[in-house]
């Protein structure tokens, strides 16, 4: 069990390193609200952008639903990098975003375990008596959780496995459940298991893309960003779609259409 606690501590350390730094050292730095599945890619994106432009990027992590709620309530975030297009579209409809969302990448859902389980069994493994708890993000606020539930329904397992499901507030918390050993297995994003900090820890398998809707991830410049840092916000927005930005997303398992 100790090794799982160590991995859990590792994940908390990594997540903490991507959180908001508090008071900005540079008042002109961008504040970017980032869906938790993007946290590892975001570290490289922000570092590369700052290297090229000198503009600091401060990230605030959370589930897409909670971040969108914060922006509705006036949180001073310049951009919102969501795990879907739904939440940023709502912000645009409510006048909280400068323009409709644009898809920067598509995400892939995977099953991940650190236990000595035969992950090649895929969804069949979830019904095994050796699996007592299955971690996944909250379907109400996290798009990857919504699609994980869709996968369970697709395979007719939603009802039979209901008592095993453990919901994390975001994908970051679901990952923590897996790393700490609270759950023997769980649903997460391919971008997480391919992160340098976690690559090679445990085993994972991609899920049938016919079992869930394509996870189109959208980004918007917020009304706050448009009014307070219009040029810098636009430069970072455009950087996400640049060859450098696309290469970083691909490195973490995202794909384009």
N, C-alpha and C positions, 0 to 999 in steps of 0.2 A: 504493500500500500504506500510505502514511503516514496517510491519513485513517482507515483501519481501525484502525491502532494508536492513534490519538487516541480513536476511539470506544471501543476496548477499555479505554483508561485511564479514560474517562468512566464506563464501567460499573463498573470496580473502585472508583472513588471513590464512586459511588452506593451500591454494595453495602456498602462499608466504613462508610458513614454510617449504615447501618441495623443494623450489627452490635451486639453487646453493648458497652456502654460501659465494661465492666470493673467496678471497685468502684462500687457504687451511692452516689450522693450522698445519697439518701434511703433509709434501711433499710426503709421501708414501701412503696417502689416495687414495682410488679408486674414479674415476669420472665415474658415471654411467648415461648414457642418458636413460631416462625412458618415455615411452608413458604415456600420462596424465591419462589414465584409471587405471594405476597401482599405482598412486601416494600414495593412502592410504595404500595399501598392502606393498608398498615399505618402508614406515616408519617403519613397524614392521620387515620386512625382514632385513633392514639395521641395526636396533637396535639389533636384535638377532644375526646377523653375527658379529657385533662388540663385543658383549658380549662374544661370543665364541672364537673369534680370536684376538681381540684387533685391528683389521684393520678398520679404519674409512671409511665410504661410503658416498660420496657426490653425491647427485642426481641433475640432470638437466632435467626439465620437458618440454614437448612440444608435438606437433603432430609427429607421426612416420615419415611422409614425410619430415618435416622440420629438425628433428634431423638427419635423414639419409643424408640430403643435407649438414648439418654442418660437419658431419663426412667425407663426400667426400671432403670437402674443408679444411680438416686438423684439425678439432676441437679435442682437446686432451682428448677424452673420452675413458675409458678403456673397457667398455662394452656397448652394445646397447640392451635394453629391449624394444622390439617393440610390437605394437598391432596387428601385422600380421607377416607372414614369408616373404612376398614379399620384403619389404625394406631391411631387413638384408641379404636376398639372393642376392639382387643387390650389396650390399657392398662386399659380398664374391666374386662375379663375377668380380668386379672391383679391387680386390686385397686389399680391405680396411678392411677385416675381416679375422680372422685366420682360420676359417673353416665354412662349411655350417651351417645355423641356426638350432637350436634344439627347438622343441615346449615345452615350460615350462607349458602352461595351455591353456584352451579354455575359451573364454569369452562369456557372455550372454547379449543380447540386450534387453532393457526394455523401456517402456514408463513411464514417471515420471511427476507428477504435484503437485504443492503446492496449487492449487485452489480447490474450492468446486465443483469438477467435478466427475462424475461417471466413475472412471477409469476401472471398470469391463466391460465397453462397448468396451474396446480395441481400435482397429483401427477405428471403427465406430465413436468414439468420436471425431476424428480429423476433421470430416466434420461438426460437430455441429457449429451453428452460435456463440455459446459462446466462441469458440476457434478462435482467430484472428491470433495468431502467434505460430508457432511450431519450437522449437529449435532443431538443430542437428549439429554435427561436419561437417566441410568441407569435402565432399566426395573425393576431389582431394588430400588431404594430411592426412586425418584421417581414418583409416580402419573402425571404428565404424560408421562414416558418410557414407562411401561407402556402408556398409551393411544396414544402415537405409534407404538409397535411394532404395536399392534393395527390401526392405520390402514394400515401397510405390508402387514400380512397380509391385510387386507380387500381391498386392491387388487392382491394377488398380487405384491408387490414385495420382500417381506422377504428372499428368497434372492438375487435378482438384484442388490440394492443393498447386500448385507451388507458388502462390502469398502469401501463409501463411508461407512459409519456411524462417527461419532466420538461416544463417550458421555461426557457430563459427569457429575460426581459429583452435581450437582443441576441444576435448571433455570437457576440463576444461572450456573453454569459453562458450560452449553450456550449461553446467551446471550452469554457472553464469547467463545466460539469464533466466533460469528457476527459480533460487533462487531469483533473483532480481525482478521478475514479468514482465520482458520484454516479455517473452513468457508464455502463459497459460499452456503449456505442451511441452514435448520434448523427444527426444531419448537420452539415455545414457547407461552406462554399469551397470550391476548389482553390480559390485564391488564398485561403487560410492554410491548407495543407501543403501548398507550394511555396509558402513564405520561407525565406532562408532561416528564420528563427525556429520554424517548426518542421521543416522538410526532413523526412526520414524518421519522424517520431510517430510510431504506430503504423497502421495500414489503412488504406482508403480505397474506395471503388466509386467510379462515376455511375450515376443513375440513368436509366432509360429516359432520354429527352422526350419521348412520346408520353411519358407519365406525368409531365408537368408543363405548364406554359413557359415559353421562352422568357428568361429573366432579363428583360430589357431595362437597363439601368440609366436613369436620366439625370441631367444636371441643369440647374438654372442659376442665373444671377438674380439675387433677391432685390427687392425694392431698396433695401438698405444699401446694398452694394452699388446699385445704380446711382444712388444719391450721394454716397460718401466716398467711394473708391471706384468710379466708373472705368477709368483707364486700366488700372491694375486688375480689376475684376474681369474685364474683357480679355486682358492678356492671359490670365490664368485659364479662363474658359477656353480660349483658342488653343492654349498649350495642351489641354487634354486631348485635342483632336489632331495634334501635330504628329509627325512621324516618331518623335521622341516619346510623346505621351502614349501613343498606340503601342509602341514597342514595350513599354513598361507594363501596360495592361496585359499584353500577350504573355509576358514573362510570368505573370501570376495566374495564368489559366483562363483569362477572359478571352472572348472571341468577338469578331465583328461579322456583320452580314452584308 
